[in-house]
């Protein structure tokens, strides 16, 4: 299909421009259902993470993204819906009954894996913003699904905000050990533990 060719082109371009290396430090690329959670500094984050997965895993791995950004133009809608089969979240909904978790839970119930960014928005500074509670609720509702921290290094320097052409810098995607919500673990403790697991993969922390 044409969408498959577009996905291949985007994947090849992402890996060529960034020279991306995938480092499986605490886990291995297995065909099991997972939630990959990563730091967020660029609109290209999910593209690079998705491109870093083996082809067999990409087919069932869907990025979670904000509808307000990806629905703005026909080309964005085509890419997120037809090429990446993204799970769109309405961050501007005024409906008090709207639950942003529902689209993600529906995808997980269908057997798909997800790519999420628990900071909730792009972070243009070093380090990590505090995690939103969504990752905790996903872990609580879907205890059978592994959560894999993924640190994306250097992508914010390859394509900084406002730049049209990328800079030729090397990027890495570091995949850490699986996490799951422990029995009796509080939301605050889990958010802190998952955030620390992600920070521990940052090469600048070492």
N, C-alpha and C positions, 0 to 999 in steps of 0.2 A: 504494500500500500504506500501511497505517497507520503502519508504521515510517518511511516517507518523510515523512509529516506530522509525526511526532514530531521527526524530525531537522530539518525546516524550522522548527518551533516553537523548538527549542533554539538553532538558528542565529540566528534573528531576536532571541530574548531575549538571547543572548550579545552580539550586536552592538549592541543597543539599550542594554543596561545599561552596557556599557563604552565606547560611542561609538567602537568599534574602527576604526582606520585601518590599512590594509595598505600598507606601503612596500616596493616592490620595488627595492632599491637596487643590487644587483649581479647580479640575474637577472630573468627575466620568467616569468609564469605559463604554462608550456608543458606540453603533454600528453606528457611524457616521464617515465620511471620515476625516482623520486627517493627519497632518505631525508632527511626534514626533521629536523634535530636542534636542540633548543631548550633554553634555561634552564628550570629547574623550581622554581617557588615555590608552586604551588597545584594542587589537584586539577582545577581548571578550565582548566589550561594547554592540554591537547590539544583541548578543546572550542573555545577561542578560536582556536587555530592552524587547526584544521579549518574553522571558520566563516570564516576569513580567506581561504581558497582559493576560486577560482571554482567554481561548481557542477559543471562538467565534471570538475574535478580531484578533488573530494571523493569522488566515487563509487568511485574506485580507491585512495583514501588511507586507510590503517588505522592507528589509534593503537596503540602498544605500551604495555601497562599491567600492573600487578601484580595477579595473581589474588587475592592475599590481601585486597586492598581491594575489588575490584569483584565478588567472589563472595559478599560478606557478606550481601546481602539480595536478594530477588527483583527489586526495582526497579533496583538496580545491575546485576544480571545481565542484565536485559532491555535496559538502556541500552547496556551495553558490547558485548553479543553481537548483539542484534537491530537496534539503531539504528546503532551505529558499526562493527559488524563488527570489533571490536578483536582484537588479537593478545595473548593473555594469557600472562604469564610466571609460573611458580611460583617465587617467591623464597624459599619455605620448604621446598623439596624436600629430603628426606633421602636421596634416591636418588643414589648416587655416579655413576651412568651418565647422569643427567639433564643435558642440554645446553640451557641457556636460549636459545642461538642458533638452535636448530632450528625453533621456531615462526616466527621472523622470516625465516629462510632459505627456509622453505616458502612464506611469503607473497610473498617477492621472486621466487622461482622461478615463481610463478603470475602474475607481472607486476604485482603491486600495489606501490604506494608506501607508505612507512612514516613515522610520526611517532615519534621516540624522544627520550629525555632522558638524555644520556650521564653526567650527574652520578649517576644511579642512584637518587636519593631527592630529596625536596623540600628545597630550600635556603631557609631563612627569613632568611638574612643577605644583605647586598649581595655582588655579585660572583658568582663561580662556584666550586663545589667541584671538586676534581680529577676528570677524566673517568675513568670505568671503561673497561676495555679492549674492551668489546663493539663500540663503534663502529669500532675499528681492525679487528677480525676481520670485521665486515660489509663494510668497505671492501676488505679483502684478498680475501674470498670473492666479492664482487660488484663487480668493477672497472668494469663497464659502467654502474653506477648512480651518478648524481650525488648528492652530499651537499650539502644546502643549509642553512647556518646561519640560524636564526631567533631574533631576540631579542624576547621578550615583555615589554613594559614596563608597569609599574603594576598588573598583575593581582593581585599580592600585597597591594596597598593597597586594591583594590576589594573583595576578599574575604579579609581577614586571618584567620588561624587562630582559630577559636572564635567568629567573628561569624556571625549568622544571616542578616541582611539586608545586601546589598552597598552599598558607598558609591559615589556617582555621580562617578567619576573617569574621565578619558579614558585609553584604552589604545592602544598601537600594537604591531603585529607587523612587524618589520623583517627582510626576506628578503635575505640576502647572496649573494655570488658562489658558484658551484658549486665544490666541492672534490673531488678524487680522490686516492687514494693514489699517490704518485710511485714510480717504479721505484727499488728499493733503499732506500726510506725506512723507518726503524726505527719500531717501535711508539711509543716515547717521543717521537720527533720528530713523528710524525703526531698523537698526542694533544695535544701542545703546540700544534701549528699549528692544529688544528681548534678548540681551546679559545680561542686568541687571535683566530681569525676570528669566533667568536661574541661574545667580549668587545668586539671592535671595533664591533659594532652597538649596544652599550649607549649610549643618548643621554647618560647621566650621565658617560660616559668622555670626552666632548668639551667 
